[in-house]
Amino acid sequence: MKILKQKMTWLGVVIVLVVLIVFGAAMMGSVIGSKPKELPVALVVLDQPVELPSGGTFSVGEMIQEKLVSNAVLPFDWHVVDSEEKAREGLDKREYYGALVLPADLSSGLLSLANPSPIHPNVKIIANDGMNSQASTVVRQAMGQAMKMISGELSQQLLGQIRQQKEQIPIETAKALMIPINVQEEVMHPSGVNNASGNAPGLLTQIMWIGSLVTGVVLFLASKKAVAAGSRRWTVSVLQGIAGLAIVGIASGFTIWMVSSWYGMELADAGETWLFLWLAGSAFFLLQSSLLNWIGFPAMPLLVLLMFFSVPLLSMAPEFLSQTTRDWIYSWTPLRFAAGGLREVMYFGGLDAASSNASVLWGVTGGFLVLLLASGFKAGRATDAAPTSVTDG
């Protein structure tokens, strides 16, 4: 029972609880309870209204648009565009997670279902898989369910109209009216084979962060030994940066080779993916090494916490996150820009598509390179200011 009287025992309990709270918040707090809201999607209404023999017009496209836009249950922010080409351009530019295209013959096709030669109109759902696989899945499922419900309502409406005109409905007509609209699904910017269901950019970012951190720690320890052996601190800082960038370049290349050769990950352009991963790893290494040079090993908990707070967000669309998480973590974490840029390189056409995320990483690289080099001067001044022993005259 003496162990229970020791202060260290109760201090250990407190430390464990604090660690659980911090890492619980890092790994679960930002994502538990997350749900999609206001996902930007495109709506293309090409339907041409049809004049009815009894007077008036039959405009299914307008009716569907009104039902979808006014439906508060759907987690979408609808953007009405006037052509399928513009919708596809928006998908290419990562403006939309998906699109719904209502064809020009929607109304006329539905009216033809009562004829001997019915024409089933085809409504198209386009999912932008490369932008975020989780969000594109929501787009496909929610839009598909919405169109299924609307199709059922149209079926009942058309059956009611036909009953008013005919005593009996032919079997073929009844069958056609049971599923009045064909729904076709299309995937743009697919993630490819063995890409962890589109989460490969996030996984590569995590691997590169850890690899860069190991590189930073090893070179930090080597730099301390070199300075202790009499090397100039400024020279050591320069060589630390050069060696780190070279090692990160080799590590990023090996990582790309490993995931493609060992695990069969499909890469549209392995060379461009390697170059961007090298840039991301360089930004990580310089950030980590700068903190280590300025603060020392107390910087390690900060770097570990940054990773644990950032990792759960890498596979999620920002529209799934709470506003607090988006403002306080997602908006600035460098891992998010690395994962986003890799997603653009891998699924949206290479380095040209990743210019915005690349510019952020270049800024991080340049800023922390200056801090890394400046740490050599700081260390030198601190040592030079140390008192020296003197002898009495």
Legacy VTK file of the C-alpha trace (Angstrom):
# vtk DataFile Version 3.0
C-alpha trace
ASCII
DATASET POLYDATA
POINTS 393 float
0.000 0.000 0.000
3.019 2.274 0.313
2.950 2.799 -3.427
-0.389 4.574 -3.069
1.201 7.063 -0.715
3.811 8.096 -3.248
3.245 11.451 -4.970
4.630 10.014 -8.196
1.797 7.476 -8.355
-0.909 10.130 -8.278
1.108 12.390 -10.544
1.259 9.499 -12.994
-2.542 9.185 -12.898
-2.898 12.883 -13.686
-0.378 12.648 -16.531
-2.192 9.657 -18.047
-5.527 11.485 -17.933
-4.015 14.590 -19.523
-2.441 12.488 -22.287
-5.757 10.718 -22.927
-7.618 14.023 -23.094
-5.098 15.650 -25.438
-4.701 12.712 -27.795
-8.402 11.913 -27.644
-9.157 15.456 -28.752
-6.474 15.192 -31.451
-7.592 11.882 -32.917
-11.364 11.981 -32.350
-12.551 15.380 -31.217
-12.350 17.016 -34.638
-14.028 14.204 -36.599
-16.554 12.512 -34.278
-20.013 13.721 -35.149
-18.863 15.083 -38.484
-21.492 15.087 -41.213
-21.728 16.547 -44.704
-23.245 19.976 -45.092
-23.421 22.404 -47.998
-21.394 20.262 -50.386
-21.113 22.318 -53.585
-22.701 20.439 -56.500
-23.778 21.506 -59.977
-27.317 21.221 -61.319
-27.812 21.302 -65.088
-31.415 21.662 -66.267
-31.565 21.191 -70.049
-35.197 20.029 -70.097
-37.470 21.622 -72.667
-41.126 22.025 -71.530
-43.770 20.288 -73.661
-47.152 21.692 -74.635
-50.026 19.462 -73.508
-53.008 18.754 -75.822
-55.329 19.873 -73.059
-53.463 23.167 -72.703
-50.676 24.245 -70.418
-47.127 22.930 -70.309
-45.431 19.871 -68.873
-42.081 20.924 -67.372
-40.503 18.139 -65.330
-37.054 19.722 -65.199
-38.371 22.849 -63.518
-40.330 20.735 -61.034
-37.287 18.593 -60.153
-35.103 21.681 -59.739
-37.599 23.231 -57.331
-37.874 20.020 -55.304
-34.110 19.553 -55.041
-33.152 23.139 -54.264
-35.865 23.491 -51.623
-35.065 20.159 -49.961
-33.306 21.066 -46.710
-32.490 17.412 -45.978
-30.058 17.135 -48.875
-26.553 18.238 -47.749
-25.905 20.189 -50.929
-25.185 23.735 -51.971
-26.709 23.746 -55.449
-25.045 25.705 -58.255
-27.318 25.915 -61.289
-25.309 26.015 -64.544
-26.661 26.173 -68.065
-24.662 23.403 -69.753
-23.079 20.064 -69.017
-19.775 21.382 -70.378
-19.664 24.141 -67.748
-20.480 21.619 -65.043
-17.609 19.415 -66.181
-15.272 22.396 -66.218
-16.246 23.091 -62.619
-15.574 19.464 -61.718
-12.144 19.695 -63.351
-11.396 22.855 -61.346
-12.444 21.193 -58.048
-15.400 23.548 -57.649
-18.013 20.785 -57.306
-18.102 17.366 -55.690
-20.614 16.217 -58.264
-23.266 17.210 -60.774
-26.813 16.258 -61.735
-27.729 16.632 -65.411
-31.415 16.683 -66.469
-31.600 16.024 -70.245
-33.404 18.120 -72.839
-35.893 15.319 -73.595
-36.897 14.738 -69.982
-40.481 16.042 -70.272
-41.105 14.742 -73.777
-39.650 11.358 -72.878
-41.924 10.989 -69.877
-44.977 11.861 -71.946
-43.965 9.215 -74.495
-44.224 6.449 -71.901
-47.924 6.125 -72.621
-47.201 5.479 -76.318
-46.401 2.134 -77.944
-42.734 3.199 -78.327
-41.797 4.797 -75.019
-38.524 6.704 -74.585
-37.010 6.543 -71.115
-35.108 9.772 -70.427
-31.648 9.385 -68.886
-30.722 11.530 -65.903
-26.983 11.643 -65.253
-25.255 11.766 -61.850
-21.561 12.691 -62.073
-19.367 12.147 -59.019
-16.005 13.895 -58.671
-14.214 10.997 -57.003
-10.698 12.460 -57.044
-11.763 15.570 -55.140
-12.824 13.499 -52.129
-14.026 9.905 -52.217
-16.163 10.300 -49.087
-17.952 13.342 -50.467
-18.433 11.750 -53.902
-20.023 8.728 -52.245
-22.467 11.044 -50.459
-23.234 12.720 -53.799
-24.001 9.423 -55.511
-26.107 8.046 -52.683
-28.055 11.208 -51.822
-28.733 12.175 -55.440
-29.667 8.612 -56.336
-32.111 8.402 -53.438
-33.605 11.803 -54.285
-34.116 10.834 -57.934
-35.661 7.518 -56.863
-38.235 9.356 -54.756
-38.951 11.888 -57.501
-39.246 9.072 -60.050
-41.840 7.387 -57.829
-43.841 10.606 -57.556
-43.745 11.078 -61.339
-44.846 7.480 -61.854
-47.936 8.012 -59.691
-48.680 11.324 -61.391
-48.425 9.878 -64.916
-50.490 6.822 -63.992
-53.210 9.106 -62.641
-53.286 11.159 -65.820
-53.495 8.070 -68.038
-56.296 6.565 -65.964
-58.374 9.679 -66.612
-58.003 9.146 -70.371
-58.260 5.338 -70.624
-60.215 2.677 -68.876
-57.381 0.173 -68.911
-53.616 0.660 -69.027
-51.644 -1.765 -71.224
-49.165 -3.949 -69.359
-46.182 -2.583 -71.293
-47.223 0.970 -70.505
-47.601 0.126 -66.831
-44.124 -1.445 -66.789
-42.638 1.633 -68.436
-44.317 3.904 -65.929
-42.989 1.937 -62.941
-39.467 3.273 -63.615
-40.035 6.397 -65.703
-36.480 7.757 -65.424
-33.202 5.961 -65.977
-30.429 7.183 -63.668
-26.901 6.839 -65.011
-23.832 7.312 -62.811
-20.463 8.535 -63.995
-17.227 9.019 -62.072
-14.792 11.759 -63.016
-11.157 11.780 -61.887
-11.212 8.250 -60.453
-8.605 7.536 -57.795
-7.213 4.486 -59.547
-6.234 1.001 -58.457
-4.883 0.420 -54.934
-5.219 4.054 -53.918
-6.832 3.252 -50.557
-10.252 4.297 -51.880
-8.900 7.739 -52.753
-7.059 8.217 -49.439
-3.567 7.599 -50.864
-2.608 11.333 -50.764
-3.287 11.437 -47.031
-1.308 8.246 -46.421
1.663 9.520 -48.430
1.559 12.774 -46.457
1.675 10.892 -43.147
4.571 8.726 -44.314
6.491 11.780 -45.499
5.895 13.678 -42.254
7.282 10.797 -40.199
10.211 10.267 -42.573
11.072 13.965 -42.494
10.824 14.017 -38.698
13.268 11.108 -38.375
15.604 12.874 -40.799
15.351 16.093 -38.803
16.095 14.403 -35.463
19.090 12.473 -36.834
20.636 15.567 -38.448
19.899 17.659 -35.347
21.878 15.212 -33.195
24.645 15.018 -35.802
24.821 18.829 -35.932
25.193 19.065 -32.163
28.095 16.615 -32.262
29.727 18.506 -35.136
29.511 21.794 -33.221
30.906 20.117 -30.103
33.800 18.865 -32.214
34.648 22.438 -33.202
32.762 23.021 -36.488
31.328 26.446 -37.153
27.665 26.679 -36.340
26.761 28.611 -39.499
28.478 26.002 -41.664
26.792 23.191 -39.753
23.354 24.797 -40.231
23.929 25.138 -43.979
25.083 21.536 -44.303
22.197 20.396 -42.111
19.739 21.978 -44.535
21.461 20.665 -47.673
21.795 17.132 -46.306
18.201 17.107 -45.104
16.767 18.223 -48.442
18.841 15.595 -50.246
17.769 12.816 -47.876
14.126 13.870 -48.144
14.424 13.777 -51.944
15.765 10.234 -51.795
13.153 9.214 -49.226
10.260 10.626 -51.268
11.510 8.840 -54.390
11.842 5.584 -52.483
8.328 6.024 -51.077
6.852 6.428 -54.561
8.757 3.395 -55.797
7.683 1.388 -52.748
3.937 2.114 -52.994
3.854 1.456 -56.742
6.131 -1.610 -56.835
5.281 -3.301 -53.542
1.641 -2.345 -53.133
0.561 -1.812 -56.725
-0.626 1.764 -56.279
-1.658 3.198 -59.645
-0.023 6.577 -60.335
-0.883 8.688 -63.364
2.595 10.277 -63.321
5.057 8.862 -60.808
7.673 11.521 -61.601
5.432 14.489 -60.869
4.056 12.788 -57.774
7.632 12.310 -56.540
8.509 15.983 -57.162
5.522 17.239 -55.209
6.119 14.766 -52.398
9.724 16.007 -52.279
8.458 19.585 -51.943
6.085 18.554 -49.147
8.827 16.605 -47.378
11.197 19.573 -47.689
8.642 21.878 -46.087
8.116 19.346 -43.295
11.844 18.826 -42.699
12.673 22.531 -42.561
9.758 23.234 -40.223
10.717 20.380 -37.917
14.465 21.148 -37.985
13.942 24.850 -37.340
11.913 24.113 -34.223
14.465 21.563 -33.056
17.359 23.988 -33.603
15.621 26.833 -31.798
13.824 24.970 -29.018
15.577 21.614 -28.806
13.827 18.363 -27.953
10.922 20.165 -26.216
9.765 20.806 -29.806
9.021 17.096 -30.271
5.681 17.112 -28.382
4.560 20.054 -30.533
5.443 18.203 -33.735
3.784 14.989 -32.566
0.611 16.819 -31.560
0.541 18.667 -34.886
0.616 15.326 -36.670
-2.100 13.752 -34.512
-4.401 16.769 -34.843
-3.884 16.925 -38.615
-3.984 13.272 -39.696
-7.747 12.662 -39.112
-8.551 15.644 -41.352
-6.535 14.567 -44.393
-9.156 12.187 -45.793
-12.152 14.400 -45.040
-13.751 17.118 -47.114
-13.791 20.452 -45.248
-17.594 20.542 -45.536
-17.717 17.545 -43.167
-15.863 19.393 -40.402
-17.163 21.729 -37.735
-16.452 25.412 -38.221
-14.154 25.364 -35.187
-12.022 22.599 -36.639
-11.868 24.312 -40.008
-10.797 27.635 -38.500
-8.380 26.419 -35.836
-6.699 23.407 -37.476
-7.669 22.720 -41.083
-7.082 26.266 -42.313
-3.362 26.346 -41.512
-1.903 22.870 -40.960
0.833 22.214 -43.551
-0.163 18.549 -43.804
-3.495 19.622 -45.317
-1.781 21.562 -48.107
0.515 18.618 -48.808
-2.362 16.113 -49.007
-4.470 18.498 -51.106
-1.632 19.104 -53.532
-0.903 15.406 -53.867
-4.587 14.805 -54.595
-4.449 17.364 -57.389
-1.234 15.952 -58.823
-2.448 12.361 -58.702
-6.047 12.808 -59.856
-6.388 16.174 -61.632
-3.610 16.450 -64.163
-0.229 16.805 -62.494
1.804 19.662 -61.094
-0.089 22.365 -63.006
-3.255 21.513 -61.075
-1.487 21.843 -57.700
-0.173 25.384 -58.103
-2.090 26.918 -55.178
-1.095 24.249 -52.655
2.448 24.194 -54.038
2.783 27.960 -53.510
1.846 27.536 -49.832
4.421 24.775 -49.392
7.066 26.878 -51.170
6.308 29.662 -48.708
6.689 27.267 -45.761
9.931 25.954 -47.235
11.418 29.404 -47.740
10.347 30.777 -44.377
11.646 27.897 -42.316
14.847 27.687 -44.362
15.608 31.234 -43.213
14.827 30.262 -39.615
17.030 27.173 -39.865
20.001 29.198 -41.120
19.364 31.924 -38.546
19.514 29.347 -35.759
23.227 29.018 -36.430
23.819 32.683 -35.586
21.680 32.437 -32.454
23.588 29.444 -31.158
26.885 31.120 -31.921
26.004 34.318 -30.044
24.776 32.362 -27.040
28.064 30.521 -26.789
30.222 33.529 -27.512
28.540 35.378 -24.667
29.509 32.714 -22.156
31.885 34.001 -19.449
35.579 33.167 -19.776
37.924 32.547 -16.910
40.656 35.136 -16.187
43.677 35.009 -13.929
44.530 37.605 -11.358
47.192 39.982 -12.565
LINES 1 394
393 0 1 2 3 4 5 6 7 8 9 10 11 12 13 14 15 16 17 18 19 20 21 22 23 24 25 26 27 28 29 30 31 32 33 34 35 36 37 38 39 40 41 42 43 44 45 46 47 48 49 50 51 52 53 54 55 56 57 58 59 60 61 62 63 64 65 66 67 68 69 70 71 72 73 74 75 76 77 78 79 80 81 82 83 84 85 86 87 88 89 90 91 92 93 94 95 96 97 98 99 100 101 102 103 104 105 106 107 108 109 110 111 112 113 114 115 116 117 118 119 120 121 122 123 124 125 126 127 128 129 130 131 132 133 134 135 136 137 138 139 140 141 142 143 144 145 146 147 148 149 150 151 152 153 154 155 156 157 158 159 160 161 162 163 164 165 166 167 168 169 170 171 172 173 174 175 176 177 178 179 180 181 182 183 184 185 186 187 188 189 190 191 192 193 194 195 196 197 198 199 200 201 202 203 204 205 206 207 208 209 210 211 212 213 214 215 216 217 218 219 220 221 222 223 224 225 226 227 228 229 230 231 232 233 234 235 236 237 238 239 240 241 242 243 244 245 246 247 248 249 250 251 252 253 254 255 256 257 258 259 260 261 262 263 264 265 266 267 268 269 270 271 272 273 274 275 276 277 278 279 280 281 282 283 284 285 286 287 288 289 290 291 292 293 294 295 296 297 298 299 300 301 302 303 304 305 306 307 308 309 310 311 312 313 314 315 316 317 318 319 320 321 322 323 324 325 326 327 328 329 330 331 332 333 334 335 336 337 338 339 340 341 342 343 344 345 346 347 348 349 350 351 352 353 354 355 356 357 358 359 360 361 362 363 364 365 366 367 368 369 370 371 372 373 374 375 376 377 378 379 380 381 382 383 384 385 386 387 388 389 390 391 392
